[in-house]
Amino acid sequence: MIGPLPPLSVPSIVQPSFQPAPARFAVSTLLSPALPSVNAQPVRQAPPLLKRQLISPAGYPLTIYTLPNGHRIMVEQRPSDVIGLRTFVNGGSVIENGILPSPLYRNIGLPSGIAHLDEHCHFLASQNFPQKNSWHATVDALAAQVNASTDAEMIQHQMFFNREDTDAMLRLHAESVLRPLYNPQHIGQEKTNVLNETAMYERNSNRLLRSKVMELLYDRPGNQTSGKPEDVMATTPQDLARLNHMLYAPTNMVTLISGNVNPEMVLGVLGPEFGNNPTRMPHSGNQALRIALRPSEVRSARITDSQISNSAVGIAFPAPSKSSYVDRMAMEFLQEILDGDDTSVLQSRVVNDQRLAGRLDSEYVAQKQSGIYFLRLEVTPGQEQRALQGTMNTLGTISQGLIPDERVAGVRERLIRRFQKMHENIFGMTLEMGSEAVHNTLPYFLNYEQIANLITAEDLQRVARQYLRPDTYAVVFSTPAKPQPSPQPFPQPFPQPFQRGGQA
């Protein structure tokens, strides 16, 4: 599955109320060698390199094991008989040959779309399930729900299942993650599936707008993860095996399980599995999206879209990275103040008062070495420039004046409440915790409430001045296919845009 704007969250296939249907299916004879049960007595084995005992933000015990080869296994014990299991890989489509060549990224010879194609192939066949789709049939018989996703900087594999199936599912998960087979007679099926997903992506007007905005901001369009169709079709089993060797190295991976399980028993099963993954240096695992905008540079483009009747304006600013904890939290506050509800600043002024847009939404996503704050406005054709100017003027008021303390306190309360609510959903919690862990920013997740309590109005003003700048951003005008007048030059005080790209 293609992840959205990097990494603008992974599409959920499991709702908070997910309850797998009970089912039994014998798999012990299909997997080798036989491993101890998670409900059995512990077996003597080599100890992990490191064991840490923590408390998760929800108040549950959190045990982190680091195996001798560097693979980390995290176990959160919560009273849930639905078990969540994920393995995260530090790397995604950013390591591929760029659809648009750029000096910001190394060319290491991997075709575009290969990370996404590889993720699909992990469900196709494996060493112990060489028959096409037999692994998936085994999982389906156990009534588990499985999926995976790929974005620019991360790949993740997920399973949700009943507690009584934990033994089998741990082994099946490790089998899929660690031992995929790239049979040339099989992978054509997944190439077709990837191209079908790409076609769906290209029919979505919001995704087209985001892809073009990302191209201006990063020299890396959003459809990089989809890849060029000709590259996907030309990808060989040897290409896939090379990518797997490069990214699926022990120190480049994290496995997280949450539910009613015993950590030592989980280690007894997953330890031998992931511990036998040969130690090697990951190649390009830390490669990350990089801001292409130069300071005081504005990039703009226009695309036409036959699917829309109103125009859309997409505005993107460079934003704090994952490791900039205080600035990152301040940016979360700012997003809530600007577009958190109907009383937020942008909604009140741009939509309600000035009526420059019929609808407005925004996202802030922190990434390994950069972040993106993205605004999308739906506007009447011909009003794109007025909507842009009104939005930029409103953003300027945030950086020029302090935000009242009571407003900051209200936002803090909402963010903390939302964070706590997220922990009730094992699907969302495992995704957020694991993605932070694999990118070595787990302290932000574990100490979220404490960091939120540090933020002041002065922090918000400082971060707004640094990132929401009227002279450093990317903007894309998406207009109906019917010809529209060309955008007029930006009114002062905005500089003339650096024209880049053109048609998407």
C-alpha positions, -999 to 999 in steps of 0.1 A, spaced: 0 0 0 13 34 -8 17 57 21 4 93 17 24 125 18 56 115 36 48 102 61 13 117 63 1 87 83 -5 52 70 -40 43 58 -58 22 85 -74 -11 76 -83 -19 112 -108 2 132 -105 6 170 -134 -18 173 -116 -45 153 -123 -80 166 -110 -109 144 -133 -138 141 -121 -169 161 -105 -195 139 -79 -223 143 -53 -234 118 -24 -256 124 9 -240 112 35 -258 134 43 -282 106 47 -255 80 73 -235 99 108 -246 109 123 -250 133 97 -254 160 99 -225 185 87 -222 221 52 -211 229 47 -176 243 26 -193 270 53 -219 279 80 -217 305 110 -196 294 137 -215 275 174 -208 282 189 -187 254 216 -161 249 205 -129 266 197 -99 246 225 -73 243 204 -48 262 171 -49 281 153 -17 292 122 -15 314 100 16 307 64 27 311 45 36 280 25 69 279 -7 49 286 9 36 318 16 1 307 49 -18 311 72 -14 281 102 -37 276 128 -30 250 152 -58 240 182 -52 218 194 -85 203 231 -91 198 228 -84 161 212 -50 168 175 -57 161 152 -41 187 121 -58 200 96 -37 219 68 -53 240 40 -32 255 18 -52 279 -17 -40 279 -49 -58 288 -60 -64 252 -67 -98 237 -64 -83 203 -27 -82 196 -9 -57 175 24 -66 158 45 -45 135 80 -44 121 94 -11 109 122 -6 84 142 27 84 141 34 47 116 38 18 114 53 -16 139 80 -8 167 56 -16 155 49 -52 166 66 -84 146 98 -85 117 103 -109 132 138 -111 170 136 -108 183 159 -81 217 165 -65 201 162 -31 198 124 -34 224 97 -42 217 76 -72 224 40 -60 209 22 -90 176 10 -76 146 17 -100 118 39 -89 89 22 -71 110 -7 -59 105 -2 -22 67 -3 -27 69 -33 -49 92 -51 -24 67 -45 4 40 -62 -17 63 -92 -24 67 -100 13 31 -113 13 36 -133 -19 59 -162 -11 86 -171 14 112 -198 21 87 -219 41 57 -209 19 72 -211 -16 38 -217 -33 24 -183 -45 -1 -168 -20 2 -198 4 15 -176 33 -15 -153 29 -39 -182 28 -24 -195 61 -28 -161 77 -64 -157 64 -73 -191 79 -63 -177 113 -86 -147 108 -58 -122 112 -57 -89 95 -25 -80 78 -12 -51 57 19 -31 50 28 4 38 57 23 22 64 60 21 95 81 15 113 72 47 98 41 61 84 6 54 62 -12 79 46 -46 81 16 -51 104 -6 -79 119 -36 -78 142 -49 -111 156 -64 -129 186 -42 -136 216 -47 -174 213 -30 -173 179 1 -154 191 26 -183 188 17 -189 151 14 -152 142 48 -143 156 64 -170 134 44 -161 104 53 -124 108 90 -131 110 87 -155 80 71 -128 59 94 -100 70 127 -119 69 124 -146 42 106 -133 11 110 -152 -22 113 -132 -54 102 -158 -78 102 -143 -113 70 -163 -121 53 -147 -91 62 -111 -89 43 -102 -121 12 -104 -99 24 -77 -76 37 -55 -104 1 -54 -117 -12 -46 -82 13 -18 -78 4 -3 -111 -33 -5 -102 -26 14 -70 -7 40 -90 -36 44 -113 -59 50 -84 -34 75 -70 -33 95 -102 -71 98 -103 -72 115 -69 -70 153 -73 -58 159 -37 -29 135 -42 -20 151 -75 -18 185 -57 3 171 -29 26 154 -52 34 186 -71 38 206 -38 63 180 -26 82 182 -59 87 219 -54 96 215 -17 118 184 -19 128 178 -55 109 145 -49 73 143 -60 47 124 -40 44 98 -67 80 88 -62 67 59 -40 46 47 -69 75 48 -93 74 51 -131 53 22 -146 82 13 -169 106 11 -139 82 -11 -120 77 -35 -149 115 -37 -155 124 -45 -118 141 -79 -115 142 -104 -87 179 -94 -84 169 -58 -78 145 -68 -51 170 -90 -34 195 -61 -34 171 -37 -18 162 -63 8 198 -68 17 204 -30 19 174 -21 41 164 -52 61 196 -52 82 191 -58 120 202 -23 131 178 -8 106 146 -25 120 123 -24 150 96 -49 159 68 -38 183 41 -59 198 13 -47 221 -13 -67 240 -18 -93 266 15 -111 262 45 -121 283 77 -102 272 100 -131 280 79 -155 260 77 -131 231 115 -128 232 117 -166 232 100 -167 198 111 -136 181 146 -136 195 158 -166 175 139 -155 145 151 -119 142 184 -127 160 195 -150 131 192 -122 106 229 -117 96 246 -86 109 255 -61 82 257 -24 78 225 -9 63 231 10 31 213 44 28 189 36 56 193 70 70 188 88 37 160 113 41 140 139 23 158 172 21 144 207 16 152 219 -19 141 255 -13 169 280 -8 164 307 19 142 335 6 130 314 -24 94 309 -34 86 281 -59 53 279 -77 35 258 -103 0 254 -119 -17 222 -127 -50 216 -145 -73 189 -133 -104 176 -152 -118 161 -120 -124 194 -102 -149 223 -106 -133 246 -81 -97 256 -78 -74 245 -50 -43 262 -36 -16 241 -19 9 259 2 39 241 18 65 255 43 96 237 56 89 227 91 107 212 122 122 177 119 114 148 141 145 153 163 137 190 171 115 182 200 106 216 213 101 232 178 82 201 167 58 204 196 54 241 190 45 234 154 18 210 166 5 239 188 6 263 158 -13 239 135 -40 236 161 -42 274 166 -43 280 128 -67 252 117 -78 231 147 -116 239 146 -141 265 134 -127 291 158 -91 287 147 -73 317 131 -73 306 95 -108 292 96 -121 324 112 -104 349 90 -98 333 56 -129 311 54 -155 328 76 -147 365 76 -129 372 43 -146 343 24 -114 337 4 -119 299 6 -148 276 9 -128 250 27 -94 248 43 -74 220 59 -38 216 70 -12 190 81 21 191 99 43 161 94 78 158 110 103 137 92 139 125 98 157 157 87 129 180 78 92 186 81 64 199 61 35 222 71 9 219 43 -22 240 37 -49 233 11 -76 258 2 -106 252 -20 -114 285 -39 -134 299 -67 -115 298 -100 -98 331 -106 -95 338 -68 -63 318 -62 -41 348 -58 -64 366 -33 -67 334 -13 -29 330 -12 -24 366 -2 -50 365 25 -36 333 40 0 346 40 -12 379 57 -30 359 84 0 337 90 21 368 94 0 380 124 10 348 143 47 356 140 43 393 148 23 391 180 22 369 210 -6 344 214 -27 348 246 -16 324 274 -52 311 278 -52 301 241 -19 282 245 -33 265 276 -65 254 257 -45 240 228 -22 222 252 -52 205 268 -66 194 235 -33 180 222 -27 160 254 -63 147 254 -60 137 218 -27 119 225 -42 100 254 -72 91 232 -49 77 206 -35 53 231 -69 36 235 -66 25 198 -39 -2 196 -37 3 158 -28 40 160 -6 36 191 16 9 176 20 29 144 31 61 161 54 44 187 71 22 162 77 49 136 93 71 163 115 41 175 128 32 141 138 68 135 154 71 169 130 97 182 112 75 207 117 101 236 93 125 219 66 98 220 73 87 256 75 122 269 49 138 248 29 153 277 60 167 295 72 184 263 38 198 257 38 213 291 71 232 283 57 252 254 51 289 258 36 316 237 71 329 230 80 294 216 51 296 192 61 331 180 97 321 175 88 290 155 62 308 134 89 334 125 114 307 116 92 284 95 60 302 84 80 328 64 64 348 36 96 345 15 103 307 17 75 284 6 61 264 -23 27 270 -38 7 251 -64 -25 263 -81 -48 235 -91 -75 247 -115 -102 231 -135 -94 219 -170 -113 248 -185 -87 275 -193 -82 301 -166 -63 334 -166 -26 330 -157 -18 339 -121 -9 375 -117 24 385 -100 24 381 -63 13 414 -46 38 431 -25 54 424 -1 56 389 -15 85 383 -39 81 370 -75 79 332 -74 107 310 -87 88 293 -115 93 256 -115 77 225 -129 46 236 -148 21 208 -156 19 178 -132 
